[in-house]
Amino acid sequence: MPNFFSAFTSEVFRPLVTLFIPGAIAISTWFVGLLWHFHEMRTLAYNNHAEVGLVLGLAVTFAGLVLEDMGARVEDWLDKRKNKLDGTHRDNWYAYLRTAFKADPIGRRYLRTLVLRLKFELGIAFAMLSAGVGLLWLWSMGLSCKVVVITELLCISFTAWGFIEGCSSRYLG
């Protein structure tokens, strides 16, 4: 009997968490806006499900890669800031990278989890910024003010959460 949970290995789970979820959030409001504003695009999407799904998958992946790059830039900025504070951060990092392990250290899986969480938090923060701007476009097209205010507050909350948690989890390792 096949193991259902084997599909959720790190090779599948990492891109899902760091690329696809933030990418989908980032383009969601923009895609809705395109379908709402352009009748021809709505008709095209209705008549060509597979093709639109493929294009959406590519757009989500592209957006996720851009968001991950933006998060990596924030992470690099945090590294430089940490190195200015104690002066040993970069030296410790390069010493760790030069270490050849015979056996997998006990804490390595935990560090992978922290890195995955950091990438998710920073990706979600940037994704919510994109979704929030898309919501403003939807508002200009007629989305109700009440819906916009509630969802913008959610976007702002998740953006703040992502940056705050990203900055704090960066210094746990």
MIDOFI-529671 format. One record per residue (C-alpha): x, y, z; residue in one letter; residue number from 0. Coordinates in Angstrom, 2 decimals, decimal comma, padded with zeros to 5 digits. Each point is the difference from the previous one (the first is absolute). Layout:
<rs>
<r><px>X</px><py>Y</py><pz>Z</pz><type>A</type><seq>NUM</seq></r>
...
</rs>
This chain:
<rs>
<r><px>000,00</px><py>000,00</py><pz>000,00</pz><type>M</type><seq>0</seq></r>
<r><px>001,50</px><py>003,35</py><pz>-001,00</pz><type>P</type><seq>1</seq></r>
<r><px>000,76</px><py>002,50</py><pz>002,73</pz><type>N</type><seq>2</seq></r>
<r><px>-002,14</px><py>003,11</py><pz>-000,52</pz><type>F</type><seq>3</seq></r>
<r><px>002,29</px><py>002,21</py><pz>002,08</pz><type>F</type><seq>4</seq></r>
<r><px>003,06</px><py>-000,80</py><pz>-002,12</pz><type>S</type><seq>5</seq></r>
<r><px>-001,25</px><py>002,71</py><pz>-002,38</pz><type>A</type><seq>6</seq></r>
<r><px>000,72</px><py>002,57</py><pz>002,69</pz><type>F</type><seq>7</seq></r>
<r><px>003,76</px><py>-000,47</py><pz>000,15</pz><type>T</type><seq>8</seq></r>
<r><px>002,23</px><py>003,04</py><pz>000,21</pz><type>S</type><seq>9</seq></r>
<r><px>000,59</px><py>-000,15</py><pz>-003,78</pz><type>E</type><seq>10</seq></r>
<r><px>-003,72</px><py>000,69</py><pz>-000,52</pz><type>V</type><seq>11</seq></r>
<r><px>-000,82</px><py>001,91</py><pz>003,16</pz><type>F</type><seq>12</seq></r>
<r><px>002,76</px><py>002,65</py><pz>-000,28</pz><type>R</type><seq>13</seq></r>
<r><px>-001,01</px><py>001,38</py><pz>-003,42</pz><type>P</type><seq>14</seq></r>
<r><px>-003,66</px><py>-000,16</py><pz>001,01</pz><type>L</type><seq>15</seq></r>
<r><px>000,62</px><py>002,10</py><pz>003,11</pz><type>V</type><seq>16</seq></r>
<r><px>002,63</px><py>002,38</py><pz>-001,36</pz><type>T</type><seq>17</seq></r>
<r><px>-001,13</px><py>000,45</py><pz>-003,61</pz><type>L</type><seq>18</seq></r>
<r><px>-003,54</px><py>-001,07</py><pz>-000,78</pz><type>F</type><seq>19</seq></r>
<r><px>-001,93</px><py>001,28</py><pz>003,02</pz><type>I</type><seq>20</seq></r>
<r><px>001,59</px><py>003,48</py><pz>000,04</pz><type>P</type><seq>21</seq></r>
<r><px>-000,15</px><py>000,18</py><pz>-003,82</pz><type>G</type><seq>22</seq></r>
<r><px>-003,68</px><py>-000,94</py><pz>-000,05</pz><type>A</type><seq>23</seq></r>
<r><px>-000,83</px><py>002,58</py><pz>002,65</pz><type>I</type><seq>24</seq></r>
<r><px>001,99</px><py>002,67</py><pz>-001,83</pz><type>A</type><seq>25</seq></r>
<r><px>-001,80</px><py>-000,43</py><pz>-003,34</pz><type>I</type><seq>26</seq></r>
<r><px>-003,46</px><py>-000,95</py><pz>001,28</pz><type>S</type><seq>27</seq></r>
<r><px>-001,51</px><py>003,48</py><pz>000,17</pz><type>T</type><seq>28</seq></r>
<r><px>001,62</px><py>000,97</py><pz>-003,30</pz><type>W</type><seq>29</seq></r>
<r><px>-001,43</px><py>-003,05</py><pz>-001,77</pz><type>F</type><seq>30</seq></r>
<r><px>-003,46</px><py>000,70</py><pz>001,41</pz><type>V</type><seq>31</seq></r>
<r><px>000,35</px><py>003,61</py><pz>-001,16</pz><type>G</type><seq>32</seq></r>
<r><px>000,97</px><py>-001,07</py><pz>-003,52</pz><type>L</type><seq>33</seq></r>
<r><px>-002,98</px><py>-002,35</py><pz>-000,22</pz><type>L</type><seq>34</seq></r>
<r><px>-002,33</px><py>002,61</py><pz>001,43</pz><type>W</type><seq>35</seq></r>
<r><px>001,20</px><py>002,86</py><pz>-002,20</pz><type>H</type><seq>36</seq></r>
<r><px>000,50</px><py>-001,79</py><pz>-003,34</pz><type>F</type><seq>37</seq></r>
<r><px>-003,01</px><py>-001,97</py><pz>-001,24</pz><type>H</type><seq>38</seq></r>
<r><px>002,06</px><py>-001,59</py><pz>-002,79</pz><type>E</type><seq>39</seq></r>
<r><px>002,48</px><py>-001,35</py><pz>002,52</pz><type>M</type><seq>40</seq></r>
<r><px>-002,82</px><py>-001,44</py><pz>002,11</pz><type>R</type><seq>41</seq></r>
<r><px>-001,39</px><py>-001,72</py><pz>-003,11</pz><type>T</type><seq>42</seq></r>
<r><px>003,46</px><py>-001,29</py><pz>-000,92</pz><type>L</type><seq>43</seq></r>
<r><px>000,50</px><py>-001,41</py><pz>003,52</pz><type>A</type><seq>44</seq></r>
<r><px>-003,46</px><py>-001,60</py><pz>-000,05</pz><type>Y</type><seq>45</seq></r>
<r><px>000,60</px><py>-001,71</py><pz>-003,33</pz><type>N</type><seq>46</seq></r>
<r><px>003,62</px><py>-001,10</py><pz>000,57</pz><type>N</type><seq>47</seq></r>
<r><px>000,33</px><py>-001,40</py><pz>003,52</pz><type>H</type><seq>48</seq></r>
<r><px>003,15</px><py>-002,05</py><pz>-000,56</pz><type>A</type><seq>49</seq></r>
<r><px>001,90</px><py>002,75</py><pz>-001,80</pz><type>E</type><seq>50</seq></r>
<r><px>-000,97</px><py>002,61</py><pz>002,58</pz><type>V</type><seq>51</seq></r>
<r><px>001,01</px><py>-002,40</py><pz>002,78</pz><type>G</type><seq>52</seq></r>
<r><px>003,40</px><py>-000,47</py><pz>-001,63</pz><type>L</type><seq>53</seq></r>
<r><px>000,52</px><py>003,75</py><pz>-000,41</pz><type>V</type><seq>54</seq></r>
<r><px>-001,13</px><py>000,60</py><pz>003,58</pz><type>L</type><seq>55</seq></r>
<r><px>002,40</px><py>-002,67</py><pz>001,25</pz><type>G</type><seq>56</seq></r>
<r><px>002,84</px><py>001,69</py><pz>-001,86</pz><type>L</type><seq>57</seq></r>
<r><px>-001,04</px><py>003,44</py><pz>001,30</pz><type>A</type><seq>58</seq></r>
<r><px>-000,21</px><py>-001,30</py><pz>003,58</pz><type>V</type><seq>59</seq></r>
<r><px>003,44</px><py>-001,59</py><pz>-000,31</pz><type>T</type><seq>60</seq></r>
<r><px>001,48</px><py>003,18</py><pz>-001,48</pz><type>F</type><seq>61</seq></r>
<r><px>-001,56</px><py>002,18</py><pz>002,69</pz><type>A</type><seq>62</seq></r>
<r><px>001,19</px><py>-002,43</py><pz>002,68</pz><type>G</type><seq>63</seq></r>
<r><px>003,57</px><py>000,13</py><pz>-001,31</pz><type>L</type><seq>64</seq></r>
<r><px>-000,06</px><py>003,81</py><pz>-000,05</pz><type>V</type><seq>65</seq></r>
<r><px>-001,40</px><py>000,09</py><pz>003,55</pz><type>L</type><seq>66</seq></r>
<r><px>002,60</px><py>-002,50</py><pz>001,20</pz><type>E</type><seq>67</seq></r>
<r><px>002,73</px><py>002,18</py><pz>-001,51</pz><type>D</type><seq>68</seq></r>
<r><px>-001,42</px><py>003,06</py><pz>001,77</pz><type>M</type><seq>69</seq></r>
<r><px>-000,03</px><py>-001,96</py><pz>003,26</pz><type>G</type><seq>70</seq></r>
<r><px>003,61</px><py>-001,06</py><pz>-000,59</pz><type>A</type><seq>71</seq></r>
<r><px>000,95</px><py>003,66</py><pz>-000,35</pz><type>R</type><seq>72</seq></r>
<r><px>-001,62</px><py>000,75</py><pz>003,35</pz><type>V</type><seq>73</seq></r>
<r><px>001,79</px><py>-003,00</py><pz>001,48</pz><type>E</type><seq>74</seq></r>
<r><px>003,33</px><py>001,27</py><pz>-001,37</pz><type>D</type><seq>75</seq></r>
<r><px>-000,71</px><py>003,43</py><pz>001,49</pz><type>W</type><seq>76</seq></r>
<r><px>-000,71</px><py>-001,66</py><pz>003,36</pz><type>L</type><seq>77</seq></r>
<r><px>003,28</px><py>-001,94</py><pz>-000,26</pz><type>D</type><seq>78</seq></r>
<r><px>001,95</px><py>003,20</py><pz>-000,67</pz><type>K</type><seq>79</seq></r>
<r><px>-001,75</px><py>001,72</py><pz>002,89</pz><type>R</type><seq>80</seq></r>
<r><px>000,78</px><py>-002,91</py><pz>002,34</pz><type>K</type><seq>81</seq></r>
<r><px>003,62</px><py>-000,01</py><pz>-001,14</pz><type>N</type><seq>82</seq></r>
<r><px>000,30</px><py>003,73</py><pz>000,78</pz><type>K</type><seq>83</seq></r>
<r><px>-001,35</px><py>-000,63</py><pz>003,49</pz><type>L</type><seq>84</seq></r>
<r><px>002,32</px><py>-002,83</py><pz>001,04</pz><type>D</type><seq>85</seq></r>
<r><px>002,61</px><py>-000,20</py><pz>-002,78</pz><type>G</type><seq>86</seq></r>
<r><px>000,09</px><py>-003,82</py><pz>000,09</pz><type>T</type><seq>87</seq></r>
<r><px>-003,20</px><py>-000,96</py><pz>-001,79</pz><type>H</type><seq>88</seq></r>
<r><px>001,54</px><py>-000,35</py><pz>-003,48</pz><type>R</type><seq>89</seq></r>
<r><px>003,10</px><py>-001,77</py><pz>001,35</pz><type>D</type><seq>90</seq></r>
<r><px>-002,17</px><py>-002,51</py><pz>001,87</pz><type>N</type><seq>91</seq></r>
<r><px>-002,09</px><py>-000,60</py><pz>-003,12</pz><type>W</type><seq>92</seq></r>
<r><px>003,01</px><py>-000,66</py><pz>-002,22</pz><type>Y</type><seq>93</seq></r>
<r><px>001,56</px><py>-002,25</py><pz>002,64</pz><type>A</type><seq>94</seq></r>
<r><px>-003,23</px><py>-002,02</py><pz>000,08</pz><type>Y</type><seq>95</seq></r>
<r><px>-000,03</px><py>-000,27</py><pz>-003,80</pz><type>L</type><seq>96</seq></r>
<r><px>003,59</px><py>-001,31</py><pz>-000,02</pz><type>R</type><seq>97</seq></r>
<r><px>-000,85</px><py>-002,74</py><pz>002,50</pz><type>T</type><seq>98</seq></r>
<r><px>-000,20</px><py>-003,51</py><pz>-001,45</pz><type>A</type><seq>99</seq></r>
<r><px>-002,24</px><py>-002,23</py><pz>002,09</pz><type>F</type><seq>100</seq></r>
<r><px>000,36</px><py>-003,79</py><pz>000,07</pz><type>K</type><seq>101</seq></r>
<r><px>-003,46</px><py>-000,36</py><pz>001,52</pz><type>A</type><seq>102</seq></r>
<r><px>-002,94</px><py>002,36</py><pz>-000,21</pz><type>D</type><seq>103</seq></r>
<r><px>000,13</px><py>002,28</py><pz>003,08</pz><type>P</type><seq>104</seq></r>
<r><px>-002,98</px><py>-000,16</py><pz>002,33</pz><type>I</type><seq>105</seq></r>
<r><px>-001,02</px><py>003,62</py><pz>-000,55</pz><type>G</type><seq>106</seq></r>
<r><px>000,20</px><py>000,04</py><pz>-003,80</pz><type>R</type><seq>107</seq></r>
<r><px>-003,65</px><py>-001,00</py><pz>-000,51</pz><type>R</type><seq>108</seq></r>
<r><px>-001,04</px><py>002,69</py><pz>002,46</pz><type>Y</type><seq>109</seq></r>
<r><px>002,07</px><py>002,58</py><pz>-001,91</pz><type>L</type><seq>110</seq></r>
<r><px>-001,65</px><py>-001,08</py><pz>-003,27</pz><type>R</type><seq>111</seq></r>
<r><px>-003,37</px><py>000,55</py><pz>001,64</pz><type>T</type><seq>112</seq></r>
<r><px>001,05</px><py>003,48</py><pz>001,14</pz><type>L</type><seq>113</seq></r>
<r><px>001,21</px><py>000,92</py><pz>-003,48</pz><type>V</type><seq>114</seq></r>
<r><px>-003,24</px><py>-001,29</py><pz>-001,54</pz><type>L</type><seq>115</seq></r>
<r><px>-002,02</px><py>002,03</py><pz>002,49</pz><type>R</type><seq>116</seq></r>
<r><px>002,10</px><py>003,11</py><pz>-000,66</pz><type>L</type><seq>117</seq></r>
<r><px>-000,47</px><py>-000,30</py><pz>-003,77</pz><type>K</type><seq>118</seq></r>
<r><px>-003,74</px><py>-000,53</py><pz>000,46</pz><type>F</type><seq>119</seq></r>
<r><px>-000,38</px><py>003,00</py><pz>002,32</pz><type>E</type><seq>120</seq></r>
<r><px>001,88</px><py>002,39</py><pz>-002,26</pz><type>L</type><seq>121</seq></r>
<r><px>-001,75</px><py>-001,36</py><pz>-003,11</pz><type>G</type><seq>122</seq></r>
<r><px>-003,42</px><py>000,44</py><pz>001,58</pz><type>I</type><seq>123</seq></r>
<r><px>000,86</px><py>003,54</py><pz>001,08</pz><type>A</type><seq>124</seq></r>
<r><px>000,81</px><py>001,04</py><pz>-003,56</pz><type>F</type><seq>125</seq></r>
<r><px>-002,91</px><py>-002,01</py><pz>-001,42</pz><type>A</type><seq>126</seq></r>
<r><px>-002,46</px><py>001,81</py><pz>002,24</pz><type>M</type><seq>127</seq></r>
<r><px>001,41</px><py>003,34</py><pz>-001,15</pz><type>L</type><seq>128</seq></r>
<r><px>-000,70</px><py>-001,01</py><pz>-003,61</pz><type>S</type><seq>129</seq></r>
<r><px>-003,48</px><py>-001,29</py><pz>000,85</pz><type>A</type><seq>130</seq></r>
<r><px>-000,75</px><py>003,22</py><pz>001,89</pz><type>G</type><seq>131</seq></r>
<r><px>000,89</px><py>002,16</py><pz>-003,00</pz><type>V</type><seq>132</seq></r>
<r><px>-002,15</px><py>-002,27</py><pz>-002,16</pz><type>G</type><seq>133</seq></r>
<r><px>-002,88</px><py>000,53</py><pz>002,42</pz><type>L</type><seq>134</seq></r>
<r><px>000,30</px><py>003,74</py><pz>-000,52</pz><type>L</type><seq>135</seq></r>
<r><px>-000,38</px><py>-000,61</py><pz>-003,74</pz><type>W</type><seq>136</seq></r>
<r><px>-003,08</px><py>-002,15</py><pz>000,66</pz><type>L</type><seq>137</seq></r>
<r><px>-001,40</px><py>002,80</py><pz>002,17</pz><type>W</type><seq>138</seq></r>
<r><px>000,43</px><py>002,47</py><pz>-002,87</pz><type>S</type><seq>139</seq></r>
<r><px>-002,03</px><py>-002,41</py><pz>-002,16</pz><type>M</type><seq>140</seq></r>
<r><px>-002,88</px><py>-000,19</py><pz>002,44</pz><type>G</type><seq>141</seq></r>
<r><px>000,83</px><py>-002,40</py><pz>002,82</pz><type>L</type><seq>142</seq></r>
<r><px>-001,87</px><py>001,11</py><pz>003,12</pz><type>S</type><seq>143</seq></r>
<r><px>001,82</px><py>002,21</py><pz>002,46</pz><type>C</type><seq>144</seq></r>
<r><px>-000,82</px><py>-002,29</py><pz>002,92</pz><type>K</type><seq>145</seq></r>
<r><px>001,60</px><py>-003,02</py><pz>-001,71</pz><type>V</type><seq>146</seq></r>
<r><px>003,06</px><py>002,04</py><pz>-000,97</pz><type>V</type><seq>147</seq></r>
<r><px>000,51</px><py>001,36</py><pz>003,51</pz><type>V</type><seq>148</seq></r>
<r><px>-000,27</px><py>-003,44</py><pz>001,61</pz><type>I</type><seq>149</seq></r>
<r><px>002,28</px><py>-001,72</py><pz>-002,52</pz><type>T</type><seq>150</seq></r>
<r><px>002,52</px><py>002,87</py><pz>000,01</pz><type>E</type><seq>151</seq></r>
<r><px>000,19</px><py>-000,28</py><pz>003,79</pz><type>L</type><seq>152</seq></r>
<r><px>000,66</px><py>-003,73</py><pz>-000,41</pz><type>L</type><seq>153</seq></r>
<r><px>002,70</px><py>000,71</py><pz>-002,59</pz><type>C</type><seq>154</seq></r>
<r><px>001,64</px><py>002,60</py><pz>002,24</pz><type>I</type><seq>155</seq></r>
<r><px>-000,17</px><py>-002,38</py><pz>002,97</pz><type>S</type><seq>156</seq></r>
<r><px>001,59</px><py>-002,88</py><pz>-001,91</pz><type>F</type><seq>157</seq></r>
<r><px>002,64</px><py>002,33</py><pz>-001,48</pz><type>T</type><seq>158</seq></r>
<r><px>000,94</px><py>001,25</py><pz>003,46</pz><type>A</type><seq>159</seq></r>
<r><px>-000,06</px><py>-003,54</py><pz>001,39</pz><type>W</type><seq>160</seq></r>
<r><px>002,24</px><py>-001,26</py><pz>-002,81</pz><type>G</type><seq>161</seq></r>
<r><px>002,62</px><py>002,70</py><pz>000,46</pz><type>F</type><seq>162</seq></r>
<r><px>-000,05</px><py>-000,11</py><pz>003,81</pz><type>I</type><seq>163</seq></r>
<r><px>000,21</px><py>-003,79</py><pz>000,14</pz><type>E</type><seq>164</seq></r>
<r><px>002,57</px><py>-000,08</py><pz>-002,79</pz><type>G</type><seq>165</seq></r>
<r><px>002,25</px><py>002,41</py><pz>001,86</pz><type>C</type><seq>166</seq></r>
<r><px>-000,41</px><py>-001,84</py><pz>003,30</pz><type>S</type><seq>167</seq></r>
<r><px>000,46</px><py>-003,53</py><pz>-001,42</pz><type>S</type><seq>168</seq></r>
<r><px>003,09</px><py>001,18</py><pz>-001,86</pz><type>R</type><seq>169</seq></r>
<r><px>001,81</px><py>000,38</py><pz>003,29</pz><type>Y</type><seq>170</seq></r>
<r><px>-001,04</px><py>-003,34</py><pz>001,51</pz><type>L</type><seq>171</seq></r>
<r><px>002,61</px><py>-002,03</py><pz>-001,87</pz><type>G</type><seq>172</seq></r>
</rs>
